[in-house]
């Protein structure tokens, strides 16, 4: 089992930037892809971005393309989400997720991810 802990959330003005971190522990050697999802009040969990440790391939949700960047170091069991040009609609709880399912292209479906962090709040003011 993999334990995930997010950090770096907070309050930022529109147009600003934040960098989220996700620290993994436990059976981290088994993870093949990791990613970020978010959930705003009253809305379903939304795909943000994922990365395959196998290939280095990444995927981004349409709403964050060109603004957000996923990165990480599997050897250090750490993943990051650089968020630039933030908008009020980016306000949500951001969750880190991991999967052991091996894939050249990382999955975007949250159901493919078995391990989840508790989330970190990101609030963007207008």
Backbone torsions as a table, in degrees:
resi	resn	phi	psi	omega
1	UNK	NA	147.7	-178.2
2	UNK	-114.6	132.0	175.5
3	UNK	-103.4	137.7	-176.2
4	UNK	-126.8	135.9	178.8
5	UNK	-131.9	120.5	178.9
6	UNK	-92.0	154.5	174.1
7	UNK	-154.7	165.2	175.3
8	UNK	104.8	-4.2	178.9
9	UNK	-70.5	171.4	179.4
10	UNK	164.4	-166.1	-179.3
11	UNK	-104.3	130.8	179.9
12	UNK	-143.3	151.4	177.6
13	UNK	-79.5	155.6	176.9
14	UNK	-55.8	137.6	-177.0
15	UNK	92.6	-11.8	-178.4
16	UNK	-84.1	-174.1	-176.6
17	UNK	-132.0	153.3	172.7
18	UNK	-144.3	153.3	175.3
19	UNK	-125.4	118.6	177.0
20	UNK	-94.2	148.1	176.0
21	UNK	-124.5	150.9	175.6
22	UNK	-133.7	119.2	178.7
23	UNK	-103.5	127.4	-179.2
24	UNK	-106.2	144.9	175.9
25	UNK	-144.2	169.5	-177.5
26	UNK	92.6	-137.5	-176.5
27	UNK	-82.0	57.2	-174.7
28	UNK	-67.7	-22.8	-178.6
29	UNK	-64.1	-19.5	-177.1
30	UNK	-87.1	-10.1	-176.5
31	UNK	-76.7	137.0	179.2
32	UNK	-112.8	-29.2	177.2
33	UNK	-140.6	151.1	174.2
34	UNK	-137.3	162.9	-178.2
35	UNK	-165.5	180.0	178.2
36	UNK	-124.3	135.9	173.3
37	UNK	-128.6	164.0	178.1
38	UNK	-142.5	156.9	179.4
39	UNK	-142.9	121.1	176.2
40	UNK	-93.5	157.4	-179.9
41	UNK	-55.4	130.0	177.8
42	UNK	77.2	5.6	-178.5
43	UNK	-121.4	161.6	177.4
44	UNK	-76.4	160.5	177.2
45	UNK	-63.6	134.2	-173.2
46	UNK	-116.7	137.7	176.4
47	UNK	-68.9	132.1	176.5
48	UNK	-109.0	-61.3	-178.6
49	UNK	-166.5	150.6	176.3
50	UNK	-139.4	159.5	179.5
51	UNK	-137.8	139.0	175.9
52	UNK	-95.5	122.5	176.5
53	UNK	-70.6	-22.8	-178.8
54	UNK	-68.7	-45.4	-172.5
55	UNK	-112.8	-21.2	-172.6
56	UNK	85.8	-3.1	179.0
57	UNK	-65.8	148.5	178.9
58	UNK	-128.4	158.5	173.3
59	UNK	-133.5	148.0	178.8
60	UNK	-133.2	144.5	172.4
61	UNK	-70.9	151.5	-176.3
62	UNK	-58.8	-34.0	-174.7
63	UNK	-73.8	-13.6	-177.0
64	UNK	-118.2	-5.2	-179.4
65	UNK	-56.8	134.0	179.5
66	UNK	84.7	-10.0	-179.6
67	UNK	-116.5	-35.1	-177.6
68	UNK	-107.6	147.8	177.5
69	UNK	-136.4	126.9	176.6
70	UNK	-95.9	142.8	176.2
71	UNK	-154.7	173.1	178.7
72	UNK	171.5	176.3	-180.0
73	UNK	-137.3	104.0	-177.0
74	UNK	-62.7	-33.9	179.6
75	UNK	-62.8	-30.1	179.4
76	UNK	-99.1	2.5	177.6
77	UNK	55.4	41.0	-178.0
78	UNK	-134.5	140.4	178.0
79	UNK	-131.0	149.6	-177.7
80	UNK	-129.1	157.4	172.0
81	UNK	-134.3	108.3	175.6
82	UNK	-89.1	121.0	-177.1
83	UNK	-116.3	116.9	179.1
84	UNK	-116.2	163.1	178.4
85	UNK	49.5	49.4	-175.5
86	UNK	-66.3	146.3	-179.3
87	UNK	-120.9	156.7	177.4
88	UNK	-55.6	-32.4	-179.8
89	UNK	-72.5	-5.3	173.7
90	UNK	-83.4	-6.4	179.5
91	UNK	-61.5	124.3	-176.9
92	UNK	-178.5	171.5	167.0
93	UNK	-88.5	127.8	-178.5
94	UNK	-102.0	129.1	-177.1
95	UNK	-114.6	139.3	172.4
96	UNK	-93.3	141.1	-178.9
97	UNK	-140.3	154.1	179.8
98	UNK	-140.0	149.7	177.7
99	UNK	-136.7	151.1	176.9
100	UNK	-97.4	-2.9	-179.8
101	UNK	-71.3	119.5	-177.1
102	UNK	-75.0	130.0	-178.2
103	UNK	-153.0	135.6	177.0
104	UNK	-69.0	-38.2	173.6
105	UNK	-109.9	122.8	-173.4
106	UNK	-66.1	143.9	-179.1
107	UNK	-69.5	155.0	176.5
108	UNK	-112.0	-10.8	-178.8
109	UNK	-82.3	122.9	-179.4
110	UNK	-60.0	-23.9	-179.8
111	UNK	-69.2	-14.7	177.9
112	UNK	-79.8	-8.8	-175.1
113	UNK	-106.6	125.3	-175.9
114	UNK	-95.9	-23.7	-176.8
115	UNK	-113.1	134.6	-176.2
116	UNK	-135.9	145.7	170.2
117	UNK	-84.1	178.5	-179.1
118	UNK	-85.6	-11.7	175.2
119	UNK	97.9	156.3	175.4
120	UNK	-136.2	135.4	-174.6
121	UNK	-80.3	131.7	171.9
122	UNK	-119.8	123.9	-180.0
123	UNK	-124.5	124.1	-179.8
124	UNK	-113.1	118.7	-179.2
125	UNK	-92.9	149.0	-177.6
126	UNK	-89.5	NA	NA
